[in-house]
Amino acid sequence: MKQLLIYCRPGFEKEAAAEIQDRAGQMGCPGFARTRDDSGYVVYESFQPEDGDLLARKLPFRELIFARQMLVVWAELTDLPLDDRISPLVEAAEGMPLCGDIRVETADTNEGKELSRFCRKFTVPARQALRGKGVLTRAEARNRPTLHLFFTANNRVMLGYSYSYNQSPFHMGIPRLRFPADAPSRSSLKLEEAFHVFIPREEWDTRLTSGLRGVDLGAAPGGWTYQLVARGMMVAAIDNGPMAQSLMDTGQVKHYREDGFKWRPSRKNVYWLVCDMVDKPARVVALMADWLLAEDCQEAIFNLKLPMKKRYAEAVHNLQQLKDRLDELGGFQVQAKQLYHDREEITVHVCQPRKVARLQPKA
């Protein structure tokens, strides 16, 4: 169990590799990363035999920026007979930790799309066979590890497992969202995905609900504003450009034709600040820190556009600048992910857990 498999956005293999190598080294699990351009995954080879499992247990998945999923590679099988892929898999799975569910997956690439139909069909017979051999529990058990079959071709697969408390809960690490027909732009899906990734579903009724106020900086035409309005919030939309009339007709949006870098609320009653402005990451980080330190909002979600080169280093640098600024007040939690609907950017979420806790109903 020396190998760790990381799913990532195709084209960002080098960033995912640099991140896992950096974080593994910090944990005393040295090794090296194997990558292939545009493959959509990275394999980290640790030097010590048990370090793959150690990383899967102890390296917080939520802290990884470029990883969509993280799992231990138990076995890699090649040249599977096309008339019986099940038998070699069952044999290879012997001795694995008892798993509570199975995901048959592939990379998020054009080649992967061609395999996805096969993966769907293969899931049921694979589940039945592995349950029969005692590799999977008889019924789904969410507190057990998840078994992954990651196909890179119809006759090549990596067999592995992830820990239920330290993984993405989504198939292939991708939330499956449907674009709302009445949303003004597809960027709306970025914020919806961010809610799925950063906000526990059981807290949506308190943190993403009517009665809260939001501000959308760089709002036009309203893709991110739409997500706040759909949850019943009153929203201040800041942009010199026009907003979608359908949003204005809700009566929940007040449009300020002003510079998003200069506008500030007159009252400290804003809960959500969201921002998808295209500008230098350092400038956006400084703006977000100013809002949070002045307590002009309680939670923030924003995007940081990345350069073409040294994207991991740039992301780490800007996130550290943000954390250093927020240390002036203390108590902030910062999380960043490259989401499925992101492109040359990462999405950042900042909150103060003690303030979030005040919203939760008492037991």
Buried (B, 14 or more C-beta within 10 A) or exposed (E): BBBBBBBBBBBBBBBBBBBBBEBBEEEEBEBEBBBEEBBBBBBBBBEEEEBBBBBBEEBEBBEBBBBBBBBBBBBBBEEBEEEEBBEBBBEBBEEBBEBBBBBBBBBBBEBBEEBBEBBEEBBEEBBEBBBEEEBBBEEEBEEBBBBBBBBBEBEEBBBBBBBBEBBBEBBBBBBEBEEBEEBBBEBBBBBBBBBBBBBEEEBEEBBBBEEBBBBBBBBBBBBBBBBBBBBEBBBBBBBEEEBBEBBBEBEBBEBBEBEBBEBEBEEEEBBBBBBBBEBEBBEBBBBBBEBBEEEBBBBBBBBBBBEEEBBBBBBBBBBEBBBEBBEEEEEBBBBBBBBBBBEEBBBBBBBBEEBBEEBEEEE
